[in-house]
């Protein structure tokens, strides 16, 4: 069992139920996922986080 505050759990559930409640950085990260995957795949899936970031 994870020991987390109930308010954290309720906040997470609220964001899952209402996509408009998600923070802006969540949307930016979702938009970048495809690009990160493309770079990683094009390089034989051997690049680490530093090279993918560059």
mmCIF file of the N, C-alpha and C atoms, coordinates in Angstrom:
data_MODEL
# 
_entry.id   MODEL 
# 
loop_
_atom_site.group_PDB 
_atom_site.id 
_atom_site.type_symbol 
_atom_site.label_atom_id 
_atom_site.label_alt_id 
_atom_site.label_comp_id 
_atom_site.label_asym_id 
_atom_site.label_entity_id 
_atom_site.label_seq_id 
_atom_site.pdbx_PDB_ins_code 
_atom_site.Cartn_x 
_atom_site.Cartn_y 
_atom_site.Cartn_z 
_atom_site.occupancy 
_atom_site.B_iso_or_equiv 
_atom_site.pdbx_formal_charge 
_atom_site.auth_seq_id 
_atom_site.auth_comp_id 
_atom_site.auth_asym_id 
_atom_site.auth_atom_id 
_atom_site.pdbx_PDB_model_num 
ATOM 1   N N  . UNK A 1 1  ? 0.845   -1.164 0.000   1.00 0.00 ? 1  UNK A N  1 
ATOM 2   C CA . UNK A 1 1  ? 0.000   0.000  0.000   1.00 0.00 ? 1  UNK A CA 1 
ATOM 3   C C  . UNK A 1 1  ? 0.899   1.238  0.000   1.00 0.00 ? 1  UNK A C  1 
ATOM 4   N N  . UNK A 1 2  ? 0.544   2.173  -0.852  1.00 0.00 ? 2  UNK A N  1 
ATOM 5   C CA . UNK A 1 2  ? 1.263   3.439  -0.888  1.00 0.00 ? 2  UNK A CA 1 
ATOM 6   C C  . UNK A 1 2  ? 0.691   4.384  0.153   1.00 0.00 ? 2  UNK A C  1 
ATOM 7   N N  . UNK A 1 3  ? 1.572   5.060  0.815   1.00 0.00 ? 3  UNK A N  1 
ATOM 8   C CA . UNK A 1 3  ? 1.128   6.039  1.796   1.00 0.00 ? 3  UNK A CA 1 
ATOM 9   C C  . UNK A 1 3  ? 1.178   7.418  1.158   1.00 0.00 ? 3  UNK A C  1 
ATOM 10  N N  . UNK A 1 4  ? 0.052   7.843  0.612   1.00 0.00 ? 4  UNK A N  1 
ATOM 11  C CA . UNK A 1 4  ? -0.050  9.168  0.008   1.00 0.00 ? 4  UNK A CA 1 
ATOM 12  C C  . UNK A 1 4  ? -1.248  9.885  0.619   1.00 0.00 ? 4  UNK A C  1 
ATOM 13  N N  . UNK A 1 5  ? -1.214  11.189 0.525   1.00 0.00 ? 5  UNK A N  1 
ATOM 14  C CA . UNK A 1 5  ? -2.313  11.982 1.063   1.00 0.00 ? 5  UNK A CA 1 
ATOM 15  C C  . UNK A 1 5  ? -3.581  11.759 0.251   1.00 0.00 ? 5  UNK A C  1 
ATOM 16  N N  . UNK A 1 6  ? -4.706  11.714 0.923   1.00 0.00 ? 6  UNK A N  1 
ATOM 17  C CA . UNK A 1 6  ? -5.974  11.548 0.227   1.00 0.00 ? 6  UNK A CA 1 
ATOM 18  C C  . UNK A 1 6  ? -6.207  12.654 -0.788  1.00 0.00 ? 6  UNK A C  1 
ATOM 19  N N  . UNK A 1 7  ? -5.765  13.871 -0.459  1.00 0.00 ? 7  UNK A N  1 
ATOM 20  C CA . UNK A 1 7  ? -5.977  14.982 -1.384  1.00 0.00 ? 7  UNK A CA 1 
ATOM 21  C C  . UNK A 1 7  ? -5.235  14.735 -2.696  1.00 0.00 ? 7  UNK A C  1 
ATOM 22  N N  . UNK A 1 8  ? -4.079  14.088 -2.632  1.00 0.00 ? 8  UNK A N  1 
ATOM 23  C CA . UNK A 1 8  ? -3.337  13.757 -3.859  1.00 0.00 ? 8  UNK A CA 1 
ATOM 24  C C  . UNK A 1 8  ? -4.109  12.751 -4.682  1.00 0.00 ? 8  UNK A C  1 
ATOM 25  N N  . UNK A 1 9  ? -4.659  11.764 -4.011  1.00 0.00 ? 9  UNK A N  1 
ATOM 26  C CA . UNK A 1 9  ? -5.436  10.732 -4.698  1.00 0.00 ? 9  UNK A CA 1 
ATOM 27  C C  . UNK A 1 9  ? -6.678  11.328 -5.354  1.00 0.00 ? 9  UNK A C  1 
ATOM 28  N N  . UNK A 1 10 ? -7.372  12.182 -4.615  1.00 0.00 ? 10 UNK A N  1 
ATOM 29  C CA . UNK A 1 10 ? -8.571  12.821 -5.155  1.00 0.00 ? 10 UNK A CA 1 
ATOM 30  C C  . UNK A 1 10 ? -8.225  13.754 -6.311  1.00 0.00 ? 10 UNK A C  1 
ATOM 31  N N  . UNK A 1 11 ? -7.116  14.462 -6.199  1.00 0.00 ? 11 UNK A N  1 
ATOM 32  C CA . UNK A 1 11 ? -6.690  15.354 -7.279  1.00 0.00 ? 11 UNK A CA 1 
ATOM 33  C C  . UNK A 1 11 ? -6.372  14.580 -8.543  1.00 0.00 ? 11 UNK A C  1 
ATOM 34  N N  . UNK A 1 12 ? -5.688  13.458 -8.391  1.00 0.00 ? 12 UNK A N  1 
ATOM 35  C CA . UNK A 1 12 ? -5.364  12.618 -9.545  1.00 0.00 ? 12 UNK A CA 1 
ATOM 36  C C  . UNK A 1 12 ? -6.642  12.090 -10.197 1.00 0.00 ? 12 UNK A C  1 
ATOM 37  N N  . UNK A 1 13 ? -7.569  11.603 -9.394  1.00 0.00 ? 13 UNK A N  1 
ATOM 38  C CA . UNK A 1 13 ? -8.832  11.081 -9.920  1.00 0.00 ? 13 UNK A CA 1 
ATOM 39  C C  . UNK A 1 13 ? -9.608  12.171 -10.661 1.00 0.00 ? 13 UNK A C  1 
ATOM 40  N N  . UNK A 1 14 ? -9.589  13.389 -10.124 1.00 0.00 ? 14 UNK A N  1 
ATOM 41  C CA . UNK A 1 14 ? -10.297 14.495 -10.769 1.00 0.00 ? 14 UNK A CA 1 
ATOM 42  C C  . UNK A 1 14 ? -9.672  14.826 -12.122 1.00 0.00 ? 14 UNK A C  1 
ATOM 43  N N  . UNK A 1 15 ? -8.333  14.813 -12.197 1.00 0.00 ? 15 UNK A N  1 
ATOM 44  C CA . UNK A 1 15 ? -7.657  15.111 -13.473 1.00 0.00 ? 15 UNK A CA 1 
ATOM 45  C C  . UNK A 1 15 ? -7.895  14.007 -14.491 1.00 0.00 ? 15 UNK A C  1 
ATOM 46  N N  . UNK A 1 16 ? -7.994  12.766 -14.046 1.00 0.00 ? 16 UNK A N  1 
ATOM 47  C CA . UNK A 1 16 ? -8.281  11.663 -14.959 1.00 0.00 ? 16 UNK A CA 1 
ATOM 48  C C  . UNK A 1 16 ? -9.706  11.761 -15.501 1.00 0.00 ? 16 UNK A C  1 
ATOM 49  N N  . UNK A 1 17 ? -10.628 12.186 -14.666 1.00 0.00 ? 17 UNK A N  1 
ATOM 50  C CA . UNK A 1 17 ? -12.032 12.287 -15.071 1.00 0.00 ? 17 UNK A CA 1 
ATOM 51  C C  . UNK A 1 17 ? -12.292 13.494 -15.966 1.00 0.00 ? 17 UNK A C  1 
ATOM 52  N N  . UNK A 1 18 ? -11.547 14.579 -15.768 1.00 0.00 ? 18 UNK A N  1 
ATOM 53  C CA . UNK A 1 18 ? -11.768 15.819 -16.514 1.00 0.00 ? 18 UNK A CA 1 
ATOM 54  C C  . UNK A 1 18 ? -10.462 16.264 -17.168 1.00 0.00 ? 18 UNK A C  1 
ATOM 55  N N  . UNK A 1 19 ? -10.268 15.943 -18.464 1.00 0.00 ? 19 UNK A N  1 
ATOM 56  C CA . UNK A 1 19 ? -9.018  16.313 -19.135 1.00 0.00 ? 19 UNK A CA 1 
ATOM 57  C C  . UNK A 1 19 ? -8.706  17.807 -19.094 1.00 0.00 ? 19 UNK A C  1 
ATOM 58  N N  . UNK A 1 20 ? -9.713  18.658 -18.988 1.00 0.00 ? 20 UNK A N  1 
ATOM 59  C CA . UNK A 1 20 ? -9.469  20.104 -18.935 1.00 0.00 ? 20 UNK A CA 1 
ATOM 60  C C  . UNK A 1 20 ? -8.781  20.510 -17.630 1.00 0.00 ? 20 UNK A C  1 
ATOM 61  N N  . UNK A 1 21 ? -8.812  19.652 -16.629 1.00 0.00 ? 21 UNK A N  1 
ATOM 62  C CA . UNK A 1 21 ? -8.191  19.959 -15.337 1.00 0.00 ? 21 UNK A CA 1 
ATOM 63  C C  . UNK A 1 21 ? -6.703  19.623 -15.326 1.00 0.00 ? 21 UNK A C  1 
ATOM 64  N N  . UNK A 1 22 ? -6.219  18.986 -16.387 1.00 0.00 ? 22 UNK A N  1 
ATOM 65  C CA . UNK A 1 22 ? -4.807  18.619 -16.430 1.00 0.00 ? 22 UNK A CA 1 
ATOM 66  C C  . UNK A 1 22 ? -3.946  19.852 -16.680 1.00 0.00 ? 22 UNK A C  1 
ATOM 67  N N  . UNK A 1 23 ? -2.748  19.884 -16.095 1.00 0.00 ? 23 UNK A N  1 
ATOM 68  C CA . UNK A 1 23 ? -1.873  21.053 -16.265 1.00 0.00 ? 23 UNK A CA 1 
ATOM 69  C C  . UNK A 1 23 ? -1.319  21.144 -17.686 1.00 0.00 ? 23 UNK A C  1 
ATOM 70  N N  . UNK A 1 24 ? -0.882  22.342 -18.049 1.00 0.00 ? 24 UNK A N  1 
ATOM 71  C CA . UNK A 1 24 ? -0.360  22.573 -19.398 1.00 0.00 ? 24 UNK A CA 1 
ATOM 72  C C  . UNK A 1 24 ? 0.826   21.681 -19.722 1.00 0.00 ? 24 UNK A C  1 
ATOM 73  N N  . UNK A 1 25 ? 1.712   21.438 -18.744 1.00 0.00 ? 25 UNK A N  1 
ATOM 74  C CA . UNK A 1 25 ? 2.892   20.617 -19.030 1.00 0.00 ? 25 UNK A CA 1 
ATOM 75  C C  . UNK A 1 25 ? 2.500   19.195 -19.396 1.00 0.00 ? 25 UNK A C  1 
ATOM 76  N N  . UNK A 1 26 ? 1.370   18.712 -18.888 1.00 0.00 ? 26 UNK A N  1 
ATOM 77  C CA . UNK A 1 26 ? 0.903   17.370 -19.247 1.00 0.00 ? 26 UNK A CA 1 
ATOM 78  C C  . UNK A 1 26 ? 0.613   17.319 -20.744 1.00 0.00 ? 26 UNK A C  1 
ATOM 79  N N  . UNK A 1 27 ? -0.041  18.324 -21.277 1.00 0.00 ? 27 UNK A N  1 
ATOM 80  C CA . UNK A 1 27 ? -0.379  18.364 -22.702 1.00 0.00 ? 27 UNK A CA 1 
ATOM 81  C C  . UNK A 1 27 ? 0.881   18.505 -23.557 1.00 0.00 ? 27 UNK A C  1 
ATOM 82  N N  . UNK A 1 28 ? 1.846   19.334 -23.110 1.00 0.00 ? 28 UNK A N  1 
ATOM 83  C CA . UNK A 1 28 ? 3.101   19.484 -23.867 1.00 0.00 ? 28 UNK A CA 1 
ATOM 84  C C  . UNK A 1 28 ? 3.866   18.168 -23.924 1.00 0.00 ? 28 UNK A C  1 
ATOM 85  N N  . UNK A 1 29 ? 3.900   17.435 -22.821 1.00 0.00 ? 29 UNK A N  1 
ATOM 86  C CA . UNK A 1 29 ? 4.589   16.152 -22.792 1.00 0.00 ? 29 UNK A CA 1 
ATOM 87  C C  . UNK A 1 29 ? 3.922   15.144 -23.723 1.00 0.00 ? 29 UNK A C  1 
ATOM 88  N N  . UNK A 1 30 ? 2.599   15.125 -23.769 1.00 0.00 ? 30 UNK A N  1 
ATOM 89  C CA . UNK A 1 30 ? 1.895   14.200 -24.672 1.00 0.00 ? 30 UNK A CA 1 
ATOM 90  C C  . UNK A 1 30 ? 2.216   14.533 -26.131 1.00 0.00 ? 30 UNK A C  1 
ATOM 91  N N  . UNK A 1 31 ? 2.334   15.827 -26.436 1.00 0.00 ? 31 UNK A N  1 
ATOM 92  C CA . UNK A 1 31 ? 2.637   16.239 -27.811 1.00 0.00 ? 31 UNK A CA 1 
ATOM 93  C C  . UNK A 1 31 ? 4.056   15.830 -28.207 1.00 0.00 ? 31 UNK A C  1 
ATOM 94  N N  . UNK A 1 32 ? 4.982   15.798 -27.259 1.00 0.00 ? 32 UNK A N  1 
ATOM 95  C CA . UNK A 1 32 ? 6.371   15.455 -27.558 1.00 0.00 ? 32 UNK A CA 1 
ATOM 96  C C  . UNK A 1 32 ? 6.640   13.952 -27.593 1.00 0.00 ? 32 UNK A C  1 
ATOM 97  N N  . UNK A 1 33 ? 5.744   13.144 -27.063 1.00 0.00 ? 33 UNK A N  1 
ATOM 98  C CA . UNK A 1 33 ? 5.977   11.702 -26.984 1.00 0.00 ? 33 UNK A CA 1 
ATOM 99  C C  . UNK A 1 33 ? 6.283   11.085 -28.348 1.00 0.00 ? 33 UNK A C  1 
ATOM 100 N N  . UNK A 1 34 ? 5.531   11.450 -29.371 1.00 0.00 ? 34 UNK A N  1 
ATOM 101 C CA . UNK A 1 34 ? 5.741   10.881 -30.706 1.00 0.00 ? 34 UNK A CA 1 
ATOM 102 C C  . UNK A 1 34 ? 7.109   11.260 -31.255 1.00 0.00 ? 34 UNK A C  1 
ATOM 103 N N  . UNK A 1 35 ? 7.534   12.482 -31.032 1.00 0.00 ? 35 UNK A N  1 
ATOM 104 C CA . UNK A 1 35 ? 8.840   12.935 -31.518 1.00 0.00 ? 35 UNK A CA 1 
ATOM 105 C C  . UNK A 1 35 ? 9.975   12.218 -30.791 1.00 0.00 ? 35 UNK A C  1 
ATOM 106 N N  . UNK A 1 36 ? 9.849   12.055 -29.501 1.00 0.00 ? 36 UNK A N  1 
ATOM 107 C CA . UNK A 1 36 ? 10.866  11.335 -28.728 1.00 0.00 ? 36 UNK A CA 1 
ATOM 108 C C  . UNK A 1 36 ? 10.945  9.896  -29.193 1.00 0.00 ? 36 UNK A C  1 
ATOM 109 N N  . UNK A 1 37 ? 9.812   9.256  -29.406 1.00 0.00 ? 37 UNK A N  1 
ATOM 110 C CA . UNK A 1 37 ? 9.780   7.867  -29.877 1.00 0.00 ? 37 UNK A CA 1 
ATOM 111 C C  . UNK A 1 37 ? 10.435  7.761  -31.251 1.00 0.00 ? 37 UNK A C  1 
ATOM 112 N N  . UNK A 1 38 ? 10.164  8.725  -32.131 1.00 0.00 ? 38 UNK A N  1 
ATOM 113 C CA . UNK A 1 38 ? 10.743  8.703  -33.478 1.00 0.00 ? 38 UNK A CA 1 
ATOM 114 C C  . UNK A 1 38 ? 12.270  8.778  -33.411 1.00 0.00 ? 38 UNK A C  1 
ATOM 115 N N  . UNK A 1 39 ? 12.792  9.712  -32.627 1.00 0.00 ? 39 UNK A N  1 
ATOM 116 C CA . UNK A 1 39 ? 14.241  9.861  -32.502 1.00 0.00 ? 39 UNK A CA 1 
ATOM 117 C C  . UNK A 1 39 ? 14.854  8.589  -31.936 1.00 0.00 ? 39 UNK A C  1 
ATOM 118 N N  . UNK A 1 40 ? 14.231  8.037  -30.923 1.00 0.00 ? 40 UNK A N  1 
ATOM 119 C CA . UNK A 1 40 ? 14.746  6.832  -30.270 1.00 0.00 ? 40 UNK A CA 1 
ATOM 120 C C  . UNK A 1 40 ? 14.749  5.656  -31.231 1.00 0.00 ? 40 UNK A C  1 
ATOM 121 N N  . UNK A 1 41 ? 13.653  5.478  -31.990 1.00 0.00 ? 41 UNK A N  1 
ATOM 122 C CA . UNK A 1 41 ? 13.554  4.384  -32.961 1.00 0.00 ? 41 UNK A CA 1 
ATOM 123 C C  . UNK A 1 41 ? 14.559  4.540  -34.098 1.00 0.00 ? 41 UNK A C  1 
ATOM 124 N N  . UNK A 1 42 ? 14.735  5.768  -34.599 1.00 0.00 ? 42 UNK A N  1 
ATOM 125 C CA . UNK A 1 42 ? 15.654  6.002  -35.715 1.00 0.00 ? 42 UNK A CA 1 
ATOM 126 C C  . UNK A 1 42 ? 17.103  5.702  -35.350 1.00 0.00 ? 42 UNK A C  1 
ATOM 127 N N  . UNK A 1 43 ? 17.406  5.688  -34.078 1.00 0.00 ? 43 UNK A N  1 
ATOM 128 C CA . UNK A 1 43 ? 18.772  5.453  -33.631 1.00 0.00 ? 43 UNK A CA 1 
ATOM 129 C C  . UNK A 1 43 ? 18.922  4.093  -32.959 1.00 0.00 ? 43 UNK A C  1 
ATOM 130 N N  . UNK A 1 44 ? 18.138  3.146  -33.409 1.00 0.00 ? 44 UNK A N  1 
ATOM 131 C CA . UNK A 1 44 ? 18.267  1.773  -32.951 1.00 0.00 ? 44 UNK A CA 1 
ATOM 132 C C  . UNK A 1 44 ? 17.887  1.551  -31.501 1.00 0.00 ? 44 UNK A C  1 
ATOM 133 N N  . UNK A 1 45 ? 17.142  2.452  -30.932 1.00 0.00 ? 45 UNK A N  1 
ATOM 134 C CA . UNK A 1 45 ? 16.673  2.363  -29.551 1.00 0.00 ? 45 UNK A CA 1 
ATOM 135 C C  . UNK A 1 45 ? 17.830  2.218  -28.560 1.00 0.00 ? 45 UNK A C  1 
ATOM 136 N N  . UNK A 1 46 ? 18.947  2.844  -28.883 1.00 0.00 ? 46 UNK A N  1 
ATOM 137 C CA . UNK A 1 46 ? 20.101  2.764  -27.994 1.00 0.00 ? 46 UNK A CA 1 
ATOM 138 C C  . UNK A 1 46 ? 20.442  4.117  -27.370 1.00 0.00 ? 46 UNK A C  1 
ATOM 139 N N  . UNK A 1 47 ? 19.824  5.189  -27.839 1.00 0.00 ? 47 UNK A N  1 
ATOM 140 C CA . UNK A 1 47 ? 20.104  6.501  -27.265 1.00 0.00 ? 47 UNK A CA 1 
ATOM 141 C C  . UNK A 1 47 ? 19.522  6.583  -25.855 1.00 0.00 ? 47 UNK A C  1 
ATOM 142 N N  . UNK A 1 48 ? 20.280  7.198  -24.972 1.00 0.00 ? 48 UNK A N  1 
ATOM 143 C CA . UNK A 1 48 ? 19.791  7.480  -23.631 1.00 0.00 ? 48 UNK A CA 1 
ATOM 144 C C  . UNK A 1 48 ? 19.050  8.804  -23.598 1.00 0.00 ? 48 UNK A C  1 
ATOM 145 N N  . UNK A 1 49 ? 18.621  9.177  -22.437 1.00 0.00 ? 49 UNK A N  1 
ATOM 146 C CA . UNK A 1 49 ? 17.836  10.400 -22.284 1.00 0.00 ? 49 UNK A CA 1 
ATOM 147 C C  . UNK A 1 49 ? 18.595  11.643 -22.710 1.00 0.00 ? 49 UNK A C  1 
ATOM 148 N N  . UNK A 1 50 ? 19.891  11.711 -22.428 1.00 0.00 ? 50 UNK A N  1 
ATOM 149 C CA . UNK A 1 50 ? 20.675  12.902 -22.781 1.00 0.00 ? 50 UNK A CA 1 
ATOM 150 C C  . UNK A 1 50 ? 20.734  13.096 -24.290 1.00 0.00 ? 50 UNK A C  1 
ATOM 151 N N  . UNK A 1 51 ? 20.999  12.023 -25.046 1.00 0.00 ? 51 UNK A N  1 
ATOM 152 C CA . UNK A 1 51 ? 21.101  12.166 -26.499 1.00 0.00 ? 51 UNK A CA 1 
ATOM 153 C C  . UNK A 1 51 ? 19.742  12.419 -27.124 1.00 0.00 ? 51 UNK A C  1 
ATOM 154 N N  . UNK A 1 52 ? 18.711  11.784 -26.628 1.00 0.00 ? 52 UNK A N  1 
ATOM 155 C CA . UNK A 1 52 ? 17.373  12.041 -27.164 1.00 0.00 ? 52 UNK A CA 1 
ATOM 156 C C  . UNK A 1 52 ? 17.000  13.497 -26.906 1.00 0.00 ? 52 UNK A C  1 
ATOM 157 N N  . UNK A 1 53 ? 17.346  14.033 -25.743 1.00 0.00 ? 53 UNK A N  1 
ATOM 158 C CA . UNK A 1 53 ? 17.038  15.410 -25.409 1.00 0.00 ? 53 UNK A CA 1 
ATOM 159 C C  . UNK A 1 53 ? 17.727  16.362 -26.378 1.00 0.00 ? 53 UNK A C  1 
ATOM 160 N N  . UNK A 1 54 ? 19.006  16.073 -26.690 1.00 0.00 ? 54 UNK A N  1 
ATOM 161 C CA . UNK A 1 54 ? 19.742  16.930 -27.616 1.00 0.00 ? 54 UNK A CA 1 
ATOM 162 C C  . UNK A 1 54 ? 19.140  16.857 -28.985 1.00 0.00 ? 54 UNK A C  1 
# 
